[in-house]
Amino acid sequence: MDFEIKYKDAMGRVGKFKTPHGTVTTPALMPVVHPGKQTLDVKKFGAEIVITNSYIIYKNEELKKKALEEGVHSLIDFPGTIETDSGSFQLSVYGDIDITNEEVIKFQEAIGTDIGTSLDIPTAPYVKREEAEEDLEITIKRAEEASRVRSDLLLNSVVQGSTFPDLREKCAKEIAQYDADIYPIGAVVPLMEMYRYADLVDAVIYSMRGLPENKPRHLMGAGHPMVFALAVAMGCDLFDSAAYILYANKDRFMMPEGTLKLEDLIEMPCSCRVCTEYTVDELKQMDKEKRAKLIAEHNLHVSFAEIRRIRQAIVDGELMKLVELRCRSHPFLLDGLRRLKEYQQDMEKLNPSSKKTAFFYTGYESLSRPEVSKHMKCLNNLKPKNKNLVILPHTRKPYSKYVHREYIKKYTPKIPTFYSNKDTCLDYSNSDVVVADVPFGIIPLSLDEYYPLAQNESPSIHDEDSKQFIRNAIDEYTTRYDNVLIHRKVMDKFDLKGYNLVEEELELPDAMVSDFDRLKDIADYQFGTGAGTALFGDNPDNITIEKSRKTKKIRHVFEDGANIVNMRANDGFLILSDLGAIRLHEFFDAPHMRVVVTGDSEPFALKGKSVFNKFVIDCDENIRRNDEVLIVNKDDKLLAFGKSLLSSYEINDFMSGQAIKTRKWKKSRE
């Protein structure tokens, strides 16, 4: 089954895959349809895929006969994609079922299901390790058997391992060898029922570490909309649950922020058909069966609306903002969000380099987003130009437009400062100048128009955690300098302690950033240390810079009439020309920025044709979606250059779809 990623944010993705009965857009909710009992038409709520239980059909002679004769699609009256469970749930409840793994695979094929499931062993949370290991071995063996005995059936292989993270990762790696089509993460319902969302995060992330990026992942039994955003941010693509009807049977309304009880309401909670056509009193006086059906409609409406909201958040680059808002609706969900902080590196590997919208700080958890950790790493690409550093408070953006000598002097002569030696340094006229601000800590003035440093907002009243973050950032960054001058507004705002006050008049920098210095710093920050010199040299007189008439921002950079780079308007990224690509290829050793392609694809790359995943032999593991990359052959000959459409981890796993959007050479390469 081909799975294509359309949009990315964090570890979440909007994707598409095809089955014999249609195309499914992910993230997707699969309502559970009970064969023979379903009364709601889930299609009208937006369901492209549903899940039903093949074992229930198998055990009921009437249902079994109809399914074998007419197919499961006719049986449950659903024309779209149908996934079937194997009876593992019944196995976990009753301890045994009278069907083998091979029999249930063959039966699912016989009734025409689109996606079948092997008979895994669901292992409850917190069991002894020995039990978890024994169950795991059976699950892995059955995954292998299912892959061997299936014919045309698309196959689920379920990740088990209880609450032992290493067993989850082991299971994922083992079953991934058998090339299933979808990988569910099983036996997590008890964690959600116990509100153990931190443990859920562990189970999911460790499972993801062993699973390929080119297949959808299904969080089994996750049906409440309040958990969808968190799960998607961890890389889950599919959800299933009968919660919509189970909650309705108990007069409970599902909402993205939690659950509401009918008995507690005086107003209907949303704007769906049920909530606008009926009052609370009318529902209370209604026949229970009819009322449950109406509340189930509401629950489906809210659940599918949340899925659509998440997809849009991914497209807009606002998924983590949505996750933070949702997780603050329940203390234990907040535990899950805070546990996710421990997996920053997992998220950063798959997070795009640039996004459409600004970074909004919603609380100290925002400091754990991959954009922040990546910024802190990229800062190390910039080497000090001077021995002295001046740290200023934030102003209006862009900072460099509003920072000048008089602004710095406004809070003199009492400016906190410290020195690496006893000799007082009063001359700060030659200094590196940075801004200290939440959420990115240290922002050099030369980078103040670069994404996301220019596209972020945070409250003016800071919480203690963000203050500590700034203090730590300042402590780390200032180790590079002999002398550091800190503006008193920074001292006061972030409660900095232990610095001296000087009364003397200081020689202060102008703080203006030249276009040439800005270009070199952006190049180093974006591509790596030394890239600025490799692209533009050290003499600004050799470089011609064209700016936008409207915004006055840099747009095109030339040397002797030859274009080196262009600057992207929306995020400040440098876009390579052929000359820029050649210079970076000469400067950086492999594998830096490289995507290595097969010999068969060389002629197409030379002509500027897009590079497809199946033709990629290897690539720099640091490549992220939207990065500039160099396309080379196995001998490191530069063939082309372009923009990566996926991260390196996705490129390595996918065998279909585009990897690189290639740019054509605009000059002779001789």
Buried (B, 14 or more C-beta within 10 A) or exposed (E): BEBBBBBBBBBBBBBBBBBBBEEBBBBBBBBBBEBBEBEBEBBEBBBBBBBBBBBBBBBBEEBBEBBBEEBBBBBBEBEBBBBBBBBBBBBBEEEEBEBEBBBBBBBBBBBBBBBBBBBBBBBBBBBEEEEBBBBBEBBBBBBBBBBEBBEEBBBBBBBBBBBBBEBBBBBBBBBBEBEBBBBBBBBBBBBBEEBBBBBBBBBBBBBBBBBBBBBBBBBBBBBBBBBBBBBBBBBBBBBBBBBBBBBBBEBBBBBBBBBBEBEEBEEBBBEBEBBEEBEBEEBEEBEEEEBBBBBBBBBBBBBBBBBEBBBBBBBBBBBBBBBBBBBBEBEBBBBBBBBBBEBBEBBBBBBBBBBBEBBBBBBBBBBBBBBBBBBBEBBEBBEEBBBBBBBBBBBEBBBBBEBBBEBBEEBBEEBBBEBEEEEEBEEBEEBBBBBBBBBBBBBBBBBBBBBBBBBBEBEEEBEEEBBBBBBEBBEBBBEBBBBBBBBBBBBEBBEBEEBEEBEEEBEBBEBEBEBBBBBBBBBBBBBBBBBBBBBBBEEBEEBBBEEEEEEEBBBBBBBEEBBBBBBBBEBBBBBBBBBBBBBBBEBBEBBBBBBBBBEEBBEBBBEBBBBBBEBBBBBBEBBBBBBBBBBBBEEEEBBBBBBBBBBBBBBBBBEEBBBBBBBEBEEEEE
